Amino acid sequence: MKIRIGILLFSILLIGAGCIPQTKKEIVQPTPTIRVLLSTLSVKDSIGFRSLYVLQSEEAHYEFGERNQQLTIIPIKNGIQIYNKNRNLLYRNYFPIRLDPASGKGRFVFQGKEYAGSLLFEPAADTVLFVINQLSIEDYLEGVLPAEINTTRLPFFEAMKAQAVCSRTYALKRIDENQKRPFDLENSTADQVYAGFDRHTELAVRAVTETKGICITYQGQLADIYYHSTCGGQLESAEKVWSSKKASYLSGGIDAIRDHFSCDLSPYFRWQETRSLAQLDSAFYKNYGRGYLQSVPADTVNLQMDLRVMKRSASGRIEKMEISYADTTAELSGYDIRRFFALAPAAYLRSTLFFFTQSSDSTLEIHGAGFGHGVGMCQYGAMNMSEKGFRYYHIISKYFPGTILIKKY
């Protein structure tokens, strides 16, 4: 195998720290609730209760959680069957089905995780249900922070507060955008990872409480907020990842504190992986239906694979690359690059900030930097700033320059 090499040289530049952002008061509103998709259910499942819950329907008022602590749910055509040893309820074309806590926040268990708030069932298809958790946005954030920036170290507290403000802003914007949909956002990396009540930590609860209602705005509107684990020293412009997301406060650039890259404490700041010819052949077959190692080639030239970087962004990330393998040529861009070089089917290569070297005729070495898309707040960079004494508003000002913090409720 012959591999053509595209090399990125990492440069070290200096950048100043962010300043205190402008702040603005707004009329205080009640704390909003949010609808989080927990699952798209097509098979039988169950719910457990940690406190008393009520199902209110046209014909009766049902209580669960004292004697009826377990409940089985089955999606049926245009409806749902709910039952346990004491009750058997059947609903068709009657949505949403709600289970609300009788008092306080309430707790229920679904698919091994404990959640606060209400449980809703909405139709997704004929025999498929959306399982939705509706709760206060502040309670939701307490389940997001430990999953998105998992630390219990007090020196990183200001970074957790910055994460709380970012996650709150993202969630509020999704609420505004999805008022006509059954749910506002998902509980996965499709939106924000939401781990429910089980993952609560004292530091995360404090971070949410001390920033209650504070969000990031730009020109009077909620800002588009993105964040990632590790930028590798180079932030990416939003429009290079999502062509429709052009914003001056998401323009990218060097991410450093004095003479050090901000995220150099991250285990993903610099990394190296290898890919064998067999792994690349398998990836090519998976993506393009052409593989050659399991067949007898007419000529050894059929096994030549050429990798060519066609375009890099200002941050050094690969925007486009070309892969030629035997008689097939493919062009990759964006997330397709990270998917192609990933080892697991549903995974991604850590980032597109990398270059190649070849250690043998059949082994490719990938030398990379960072983890994630590189847009917006670098979480390890934020933790480094926090440890060095910066406040959460300094962090936000640095990663979203020109934005204004507003307390909405």
HUPE-V279448 format. One record per pair of residues at least 12 apart in sequence whose C-alpha atoms are under 6 Angstrom apart, sorted by the first residue. I is the first residue (numbers start at 1). GAP is how many residues later the second one is. D is the distance in whole Angstrom. If there is no record, write none. Layout:
# HUPE-V279448
i;gap;d
I;GAP;D
I;GAP;D
This chain:
# HUPE-V279448
i;gap;d
1;302;6
1;303;5
1;304;6
1;360;5
1;361;5
2;302;5
2;303;6
3;302;6
3;303;5
3;304;6
4;302;5
4;303;5
5;351;6
6;303;6
6;349;6
7;348;5
8;347;6
14;242;6
14;244;6
14;245;6
15;241;5
18;376;5
18;379;5
18;380;4
19;375;5
20;374;5
21;376;5
22;382;5
23;381;5
23;382;5
24;382;5
25;381;6
26;382;6
28;380;5
28;381;4
29;380;5
30;379;6
31;378;6
33;102;5
33;103;4
33;104;5
34;100;6
34;101;6
34;103;6
35;98;6
35;99;4
35;148;5
35;149;5
36;96;5
36;97;5
36;147;6
36;149;5
36;150;5
37;95;5
37;149;5
37;150;6
38;93;6
38;94;5
38;149;6
39;92;5
40;89;6
40;90;5
41;87;6
41;88;5
42;33;6
42;86;5
44;29;6
44;30;5
45;27;6
45;28;5
46;25;5
46;26;4
46;27;6
47;23;6
47;24;5
47;62;6
47;63;5
48;21;6
48;22;5
48;60;6
48;61;5
49;16;5
49;20;5
49;59;4
50;57;5
50;58;6
51;14;5
51;55;6
51;56;6
52;12;6
52;13;4
52;50;6
53;12;6
53;47;5
53;48;4
53;49;5
54;45;5
54;46;5
54;48;6
55;43;6
55;44;5
71;12;6
71;13;5
75;52;5
75;53;6
76;51;5
77;49;5
77;50;5
78;14;6
78;15;6
78;48;5
79;12;5
79;13;4
79;14;6
95;27;6
96;25;6
96;26;5
97;23;6
97;24;5
98;21;6
98;22;5
99;19;6
99;20;5
100;18;5
105;12;5
114;82;6
114;83;5
114;84;6
115;81;5
115;82;5
117;17;6
117;18;5
118;15;6
118;16;5
119;13;6
119;14;5
120;12;5
142;63;6
143;51;5
143;52;5
143;53;5
143;54;6
143;57;6
144;49;6
144;50;4
145;59;6
147;46;6
155;232;5
156;227;5
156;230;5
156;231;6
158;228;5
158;233;6
158;234;5
159;223;5
159;224;5
159;227;6
160;47;6
161;46;5
161;231;6
162;230;5
164;44;6
165;50;5
169;46;5
169;47;6
170;55;6
213;194;5
213;195;5
213;196;5
214;192;6
214;193;4
215;190;6
215;191;6
216;188;6
216;189;5
217;186;6
217;187;5
218;185;5
226;149;6
226;150;5
227;149;5
227;150;4
227;151;6
228;144;5
228;150;5
229;142;6
229;149;6
229;150;5
230;140;5
230;141;5
230;148;5
230;150;6
231;139;5
231;143;5
231;147;6
232;37;5
232;137;5
232;138;4
233;21;6
233;22;5
233;28;5
234;19;6
234;20;5
234;21;6
234;81;5
235;17;4
235;18;5
235;139;5
235;140;6
236;16;4
236;79;6
236;138;5
236;139;5
237;13;6
237;14;4
237;15;4
238;12;6
238;137;6
249;151;5
249;152;5
250;126;6
262;119;4
263;117;5
263;118;4
266;114;6
268;102;5
269;100;5
269;101;5
270;98;6
270;99;4
271;97;5
272;94;6
272;95;5
272;96;6
273;92;6
273;93;5
274;90;6
274;91;4
274;92;6
275;88;6
275;89;5
276;86;6
276;87;5
277;85;5
302;24;5
303;23;6
305;19;6
305;20;4
306;17;6
306;18;5
307;15;6
307;16;5
308;13;6
308;14;5
309;12;4
317;35;5
317;36;4
318;34;5
319;14;5
319;15;6
320;12;6
320;13;5
350;21;5
351;20;5
351;21;5
353;15;6
353;16;6
354;13;5
354;14;4
355;12;5
376;23;6
377;22;5
